[in-house]
């Protein structure tokens, strides 16, 4: 039976983000600001740079992610094969963690949870064995939906800040998988769905058939929620960026 309902997926790990000056989440009276050197962060494309796409559009996406997250005043530029981010004066370590968030690829997938614990046999075709947010082993099925988010919004609700994605693709595969999870069919015997970002499980959520939307919740403050929403809204980067040492 095909479900007409969507699912609330609970994000177990918060995304580090910052405010205009990066002080959100810093304890009052204990704020430490970055040095001039620490406020300049350089990235390069991981792997073979010869075939890499131009950095200018990537820099524009990163700048947009920072702006959407509330980090005003940051400068993003390209210096040869290096992407350079200069944080504004007064930025804190929270702002530096935001830089790590907005420079992730941001490729998202919904995968049904097949089993919790070590895999007992062969990994499912196009599935994956991995670990959850708490480090416990998981076996996930093939992705039922990859990317496809047109935009995402951070919103304050009764239980705290949440991220509400709006999809721009056909949701039939996700709806079918949700129905299978509710009925504990073979493709989703646990009744749970995982959110995977860049091959890292950030959430394993129980299907709630009483709710009619996809909501990502967690221990977010306003700027953490806006950071995750910014990454999802702008789509995945075409390359992986790694810090220059």
N, C-alpha and C positions, 0 to 999 in steps of 0.2 A: 504494500500500500504506500502510495506516495504521500509524504507529508506536505502540508501547505504552511508549515510553521518554520520559523528560524530558531536560532539557538543563542543563548547567552554563554559566552566563553570567558572564563575568569583568568586574567593574566596574573600569574603568581609573582613575577619579578617586575619591579618598576623600571621605567625608562628614565635615565638621568637627563634632566633638562635644566635650563636656567631661565631667569627673568631678564629684564633689560640690562641689568648689570651683573647678572649671574648670582644674585644673593638669595634667591628663593631656596628654602630648605636649610640655610645656614643658621646655626643657633645664634640668638641675639647675644652680642658681646664677644663672640668668638670668631668673627669673620676674619679670614685670612685672604688677602688679595694676592694675585699672581704677580710675579716679577715681570719686567719688560720682556725678558727672554722667554718666560713661560707663556706669555700672551701671544707668541707667534708659533703657529703649529704648521708643519709642512707635511704633505702627503705625496706619494707617488703611486702610479698604477702598479698593482701586483702582477708579476709575471712579465711577459714579453711586451715591452712598450712599443716596439716597432709597429705592431698591428693594432695598437690601442686607438680608440676613437679620440677626437679632439677634446682637450681638457676644458675649453671655454664653456661649452654647454653644461658640462658636469659642474663646473664652478658656479654657474648660474643656478643650478638646481640646489646645490649646497647652500648658497646664499639665500635662496627662497625658503629652504627648510629652517635656517636660522631665524629669518624674519618671522615666519609663521609661529615659531616657538617662543617668540617674545624677546629674542636676543637682538636688540637694535644697536647699531653702531659698529657691528663687526664688519670687517673688510675681507672679501674673498677675491683672490686674484690668481693669475697663472704666471709662473716664472719658468719658461722653458718647459721641461717635463715635470714640473712640480706645481702642485696646487697649494697655495699659501693662505692660511686663515690668520688674520690679526684681530685679536679680541680687544675691546675697548679698555681704556684705563679704568681700574677699579674692579675688574672681573675677578671672580673667585674660582676655586677648584670646581664648584658646581658648573660654572660656565665651560670649563675645560672638559668636563664629562659630557656636556651637551654636544661639544664638537665631535666626540667619538660617536654619539648617537646619530647625528645628521650626516656623517660620512659613511655610515654603513650602506650596503647595497639596498637593503629594504625589500628583498624578494619574499613575498608572503605565500604560504600554502596552508590549506586546511587538509588535515590527514586524520582518518579514523584511527582510534587506538585499538590495536589488536590484542595486546597483552602487556601487563606490567610485570617486569622481571626479565631475566635473561631469555633470549630467543631459544625455543625448544625445537631446533631443526633449522631448515633453510629459511633465509630471509624472504618474505613475500616478493614476488616479481614487482619491480619498480617501487617496492616498499623500502623501509629503512629501520635499522636498529640504532638506537640513540639513547640519550639520557634526558630525563625531565628536568624542570627547574630546580628540584631538590637533589639532583644527581642520581636518582634511581633509574635503572635500565627500563627502557620502553621498546616495544615493537609497534611500529606504525605502518598502516597500509598505504597504498598509492594515494597521491593527492587527488582530492575530488574537486578542488578549485585552486587555481594559482593566480595571484595578483587580482586584477579585475576590479580594484577599488577606484572609483571615480574621484571620490573625495572622502575625507574623514573629519569629524568635528569633535572637539573636546567640549564636554558639557558637565555642568554641576548638577548632580541629582541627589536625592535624599541620602544615599549611602556614600557619597563622595564624588570625586571626578571620574568620568568615564569617557571612552572614545567610541563614537558611533560612526561606523563606516557606511558609505553609500556606494553601492555597486553599479558598475557600468557594463556588466556582461550578463549573459543568460545564467540564471541561478539554478536551472534544472538539475545539474549534477550535485550541487550542494543540498538542494531540497530532497533529492532522492537519497542522499547519504544520511541526512538528518532522519528521514523516515526509517532507514535501515538501522540507525543507532537506537531509535526509540523502540523498535521491535527486536533489538539485539540479534539482528541477522548476521550471517557469517562475515560480511565485510566490516561489521562494527559490533563484535560480540560484547564489548565492554560498555556500550552505550555512551561512550565519551568521544569527543573530538579534540584534536590538538591543533594549536596555532603554531606554525613553524615560520620563523623569520631567518633567512640566510642559513638554513640548515640547523638552526638552534631552536629547540622547543621552548617557547616562552609561556605557554599555557596548555593545560590539559583540563578541559571543561566538561562537566556533565550536561547532557542535553536536558533542557527544561521545556517540555512540550506546551507549557501554558503561556509561553512568551512568543511574540511575533516579530522579533527583530534580532539583529546581531548587535551585541554590545560587548565591548572589551572593558572589563573592570579590573581594578587592582588597588593597591595602596598609593594612588596617584595624588600628588598635589596639582594645582592648576597648571604649572609649567611642565611637569612630567607628562601630563595628559596631552598638552599642546605639542610636545616634542614628538610623541608617538603619532599623533594625528598628522603632523607635518610630514613625517617620513612616509606614511601610508598615502597621503594626498598627492605627493609628487611622483609616485611610482618608483620602481627600482632603478638604481644607477646601472649603467651598462658595463661597469667594471668594478672591481674591488680596489679600494684605496687602502694603503698601508702607511703608517707614519714613517717619515724618514728619521733615521737615527743619527 
